[in-house]
Amino acid sequence: MDFNDILELLQQRANRPLGLKELQAMLDLSAGERKKLGKILKDMVRDGSLVQLKGGRFALPHKVNLVVGTLSVHRDGYGFVAQADESAQDVFVPARHIRPAMHGDMVVVRLERSARSGKPEGRVIRVEKRAHRTLVGRYQMEHGVGYVSPVDSRLQDDILIPPGACGGALQGQMVLADIENYPGRSRGAVGRITEVIGDATDPEVEIKIAAIQFGLPYEFSVEALSAAGRVPLQVSNEDLSAREDLRHLNFVTIDGETAKDFDDAVAVARRADGYRLWVAIADVAHYVAVGSVIDQEALERGTSVYFPGACLPMLPEALSNGICSLNPQVDRLVMVAELDFDSTGKRVGMR
């Protein structure tokens, strides 16, 4: 018994929503399978394959005039619900029918006919999964009432900040707020400020806001920084003796002049029958063990992210700007590809 068995039953054999016991009986499940059914149904509701109705009954969304999908809100207030089936048409949701949902939420919408145009449109009837637990915004005070206006214009609701929950924020400062109560149909969201990011005009604040909005890790853990602090500052004689020495070659880094870390370098030499090219990349793996805390955080980042005048590095600075950066006039461990080309530029060998 799996997802497909349940879908087939509700699509082909059932002419109405079914409860848990009815599903168990119609699927003719063993005792072990009956225990698994509840979890499978929850997973199917979570991914939008099924909807759960009043009384604990389950149905295929389209059979009960419902659509499940992810809500994208336009800054003008209206939205569209995209279904898991990419071939299905998005459902338009007018601004007046979006609450209690927020941009990015997985929602259940009822299909209706617009009284104005007669065209089909959706009305959010339930939020299945919230997309935001925190948000970035500007803290404001008006008539003694504090609130946070989200930076993302697709998040339409200001977040009310009760007295004592402002975290020391001042008027106009950029903050990070936890949402403690989500909006309802007739009430706004309520939250608590957990971090004061700073003044909106500060370039570093702008970078941190962008990092938070796009889910970019902004800081390394204490454990990762501690591990990076134990990495040697210089290449040891023992490491040098185990490597082929290419220090006689004139390597040139190929990063821009403003780069803070140098990952790659090249060297080229003319030969009687053409050219030999060496391409070197910093041997980070020599210092970062697979599965280590630094490796795990680097995997989470995936790459360094550059902003004008700043960088969110993939590795702690002790590595990215230090022992793993191909800085001039210092010894570094690298991995090298050696490529031979003939006089026409055709590659004829490699090592």
N, C-alpha and C positions, 0 to 999 in steps of 0.2 A: 504494500500500500504506500503510495507516494502522492505528490502534488497532482500528478496527471490523473490518477484514479479519482480524486476528489473533484477536479475540474470536469472530468467526463461525466461523473454522476450528476453534478449540478447543471451541466449543460444539456445532457441528453435524456436523463431519466427523471429528473425532478422538475415539477411544474410550479414549485413554490419554494420559499426559503425553508431550510431544514435546521433543526436543533441538533445538539451533540448526540443524543441518544438515537435520533432518527438516522443520522449519518453512520453511526456505529452499526446499526442493524442493517441498513441498506448496503453497506460495504462488506458485510459479513466478516467482521474482524475477529481475530483471535484476542485472547486476554492481553497479550503483550502489545499487539497493535493498537488496542483501545487506549492503552496508556500513552502511546506516542501521538495519537490523533490530536489531542488538545494542543500540543506544541506545534504540530504541523499547521493547524488552523490559525494559531497566533502568528506564525511566520507568514502565512498567506495573507492575513489581514494587514500585517506590517508592510508587506511589499506591494499591496494594492490588488492582489489577485482576487481577494474576496472582501466583502463588507460584512460586518457584524451588526445585526439589527436588534431592535428591542426584543427582550425575551431570550437573548442568547442565540438567535437564529442566524444562519449564514447563507449568503447568496452571492452569485456573480453580479458585479455592479450593474452591468448593462441590462440585466433582467429585472432590476427594480428601479430603473431610470436614474441610476447613480453613476458617477465617474470618480475614480480615485487617481490622484496624481500630485505633482509638485506645483505649487502656486508661485508664479512669477508676477510681481506687482510692478506696474509702471509708476514713475514718479508722479504722474497725474492722478493716480489713485485706482484706476481699473487694473485688472489682471487677467492672466491666462493660466489654465491648468494643463500641464503637459502630462500625458499618460505614459505608463511604462512601455506600452506598445507604440513605438516611434511612428508607425504608419497611421495611427489614430489621430484625428484632428484635435488640435488644442481647443479647450472650452473657454470662451470669453466669460469673464465674471465682472459685472459692473461694480464700481466702487461701493455702492450702497449694500452689496451682498457679500463683501469680503470678510468683514468681522465675523467671528473672533480670530481669524487667521492673520498671519504675518507673512511677508515675503520669504519664500524658501520652504515654508511648511508643507508637509504632506497632508492633503485634505481630502475630504469626501464632499462632493458637490452634487446637488440635485439639479437635473436638467429641467428647465422651464422655458416657456415662450415669453418673450418680452412683450409687455403690454403696450409698449411704445412702437416697436418695429415689427413684432411678430416673429422675429428671428430667435433661434435657440440661444439660451445663455445659462450660466450656472449660478447657483446660490450655495455658498459654503454652509454645510450643516454640521460639520464636525472636523476637528483637527486630529489627525491620527498620530502625527509626529512633529514636534517642534524643531525648527532649524537653528534657533538662536537661544542660547542660555545667557550669553553676554553680548554687549554691543558697545561701540565707541560713539561718543557724542559730545556735545557742548552743554555744560551745566549752566542753567539759567535760573534766575529768581524773579518772580513777578508777584507783587502783592503778598509777599511772605510765603509763597508756594514755590518749592523747588522742583525742577524737572530736567530731564536730559533729552535734547533733540538729537536723534541719530545722525551721524555723518552720511550714512547710506540713505539717499532720498527715497529708496524703495521701501524703507521701513517707515510707514506713515505715522505711527503713533509715537508721541512723546512719552517718556517714561517718568511717571510721578515719583519723586524722591521724598519720602516722609521726613519729618524733623528727626534729626539724629542719625540719618542714613547718608549724609552727604560726604562723609569721609574727609572732611576738611577742605573740600573743593571751594574755590572762589568763583564768583560770577564770571562767566565767559571762558573758563578753563576747559580744556579737553579732558575727558575722563573715560574710564572703563566702568561699566555698570552691569551688575547681575540682575536679571529679570526674576523677581520673586513671585509675582502674580501676573499671568499673561492677560491680555485684553479679553473682555467679554463682548457681547453684542451691544451693551449699553454702558460699559465701564472701560476705563483705560488701563494700561499696564502699570505696575508698581515695581520699583526696583531699589537697589542699594548700590552706591558708588563704592567700588572696591579698590580703585587706583586712580590717582590724579596723574595724568600723563604730562600736562604742562600747558603752556600758552600756545595758542593756535599758530602764532607767527614764528615760532621756533622751528627751524628746519629739522632738527632732530625729532621733534614731536611729530612732524608730518611723516617722517620715515617710520616712526613707531606705529602711528595710526595705520599707515599702509600695510605694515607687517601684520598687525592684528586683524585688519579687514580681510586680508588674503590668506590668513592662516600661516604666515611665515614665522618660524621660530625666531624669537628676537634675542633671547639670551641662552647661554649654555647652563646646564645644571652645575651645581657645586661639585658633584662627582666628576663630571667631564673636565671641569677646569682644574680640579685637583690632579686628575690623571695626566692632563696636558702639562702641568707644572713639573711632573716627574720625568718628562722626556728630556734627553740631553740637549744642551744648547749648541754643541759642536759634534761633528762626526768623529767617532773614536778611531784610534789607530787600528784597533781590532777589525772594525768595519772596513776601513780602507784596505787592509791587507787581503780581505776576502773578495775584493772587487777588481775588475779591469780598470786601469787608470786611463782616463781620457782627458786629463787636465792639460795636456799639451795642445789640445785643439782650441780654436777660438770660437767658443759657443756664444751665441747671441740670443737673448730672450726675445720672445715674439709677442709679449703683452704690450699694451699701450703705455705711454709715458706716465700716466697718472695712476697706473695699477699699483696696488699695495702688496700684492702677492704675485709671484712669478712661477707659473706651473710648468711652462714649456720652454725649451731652448733648442736651437739648431746650430749645426756647424757644417761647412762644406769644404771639400778640398778637390783641386783639379788633379786628375790622373792622366796617364798617357793615353788611355782609351776612353776618357770621359770624366765623370765626376763621382765622388762618394759623398753621400749626405747622411749625417747623423741627426736623428730626432730624439730628443731626451725629454722625459717627463719625470717630475719629482716622484721618488719611490715612497709614497705615503704609507704603503702597506708594511714597510720595514718598521715603522714606528707605531702603527695603529693595528692592533691584533683584531682578527675577525671575531665579531661578537662582543668586543669590549664596549665600555660605555661610550667612548668617543666614536667608535664605529656605528653604534646604534643611533647616536644623535646625528652623525653625518648622513646616515641612511634616511633619517626623517627629513632632513633638509634637501638632500638630493643634489644640490648645487649651491654655489654662492650666488647671492642676489645683489646686483649693483644698483645704487641710486646715484644721482648727481652728487659727487663729493663724499660718498659713503658706501659701505658694503656690509651686508649681512653674510658673514663667511660660513662655509660649510664645515670648517674645522676651527677649533679654538685658535686665537691669534698666536699663541706660542708655537703652533704648528704652521698655520697658513702663512704667517709673515716671518716665521723663524726657520726652523730646521727643515721644513718642507717647501721653502720658497727658494728659488734659484737666484739668490741675490749675487751681485757681482763680487768677485775677489774672495769668495769663501768656498770651502769644500762642501759638496752636497752629494747624497746618494740618489741615483736616478736609474730608471729603466730606459734602455736605448734601442731604437731600431736603426740598423745600418743598411743603407740602400745604395746600390750602384746603378749608375745611368751611363748610357753611351753618349757620344757627342751630339746625337740628335734629341736627347732627352728621354729616350726609351729606357725603362727600367730593365736591367739585365741580371740583377742579383740582389739578394737581401740576407740579412742575418739579424 
